[in-house]
C-alpha cells in the first residue's frame, strides 16, 4: 500500500516496510493494495445510491473473511490474524449526505465518516466513495472530490486493501489549471488499477 501512496502523492519518495507486503485480506477480490470499482451513474452530486449499492455488496463480501497484518515492535515481527468485523472496515465519502446515507444503509456494518473524521486512524480495509457522477455535478467542483490531501488520507487509511468506488465519468472533466490536470491524472492512475 505504501508504494501506491508514494507514487500517487509523494513522487515515489516514501519507503515501504518490506514486511508490510505480507498484509492481506483473504477473500475473492484483490488481497492488498489499491483497487478501483467502477460504478456507472449520472446526475449524482452529493449522493450516489449506485455507489452505496456497490459498497454494501463489497462490505457483505468482506465481513467474516480473514485478514493478516504484520506488526513490528521492539521484540521483533509478529503476525496478527483476524476475522473482518465492522471495526476492520473504514468507509469514507467527501459529502455528509453520502456519509449519512451510507450509515443508514449499512447500519453498523463498518465505521463510516468523512475523510476528516478518520485522519490518523487505520484499518485493514478502507473504502472511499467518490460520489459525484462527473465534474459538472460535483458540488464545490471536481477539485474538492479529487483534492490530493483528502484522497491521500482516504486511500492511506488501509493497512491491507484500499477500494475506491466511483464513476468513470469523473475522469472526463476539463480543467484549465496545472493542479486540475494533476488531479485528473491521479484519478486516471487510480482507475487504471481496476484492470491490473
C-alpha positions, 0 to 999 in steps of 0.5 A: 500500500505504501508504494501506491501512496508514494507514487500517487502523492509523494513522487515515489519518495516514501519507503515501504516496510518490506514486511508490510507486503505480507498484509492481506485480506483473504477473500475473492477480490484483490488481497492488498493494495489499491483497487478501483470499482467502477460504478456507472451513474449520472446526475449524482452530486452529493449522493450516489445510491449506485455507489452505496449499492456497490459498497454494501455488496463489497462490505457483505463480501468482506465481513467474516473473511480473514485478514493478516497484518504484520506488526513490528515492535521492539521484540521483533515481527509478529503476525496478527490474524483476524476475522473482518468485523465492522471495526476492520472496515473504514468507509469514507465519502467527501459529502455528509449526505453520502456519509449519512446515507451510507450509515443508514444503509449499512447500519453498523456494518463498518465505521463510516465518516468523512475523510476528516473524521478518520485522519490518523486512524487505520484499518485493514480495509478502507473504502472511499466513495467518490460520489459525484457522477462527473465534474459538472455535478460535483458540488464545490467542483471536481477539485474538492472530490479529487483534492490530493490531501483528502484522497491521500488520507482516504486511500492511506487509511488501509493497512491491507486493501484500499477500494475506491468506488466511483464513476468513470465519468469523473475522469472526463472533466476539463480543467484549465489549471496545472493542479486540475490536470494533476488531479485528473491524472491521479484519478486516471492512475487510480482507475487504471488499477481496476484492470491490473 
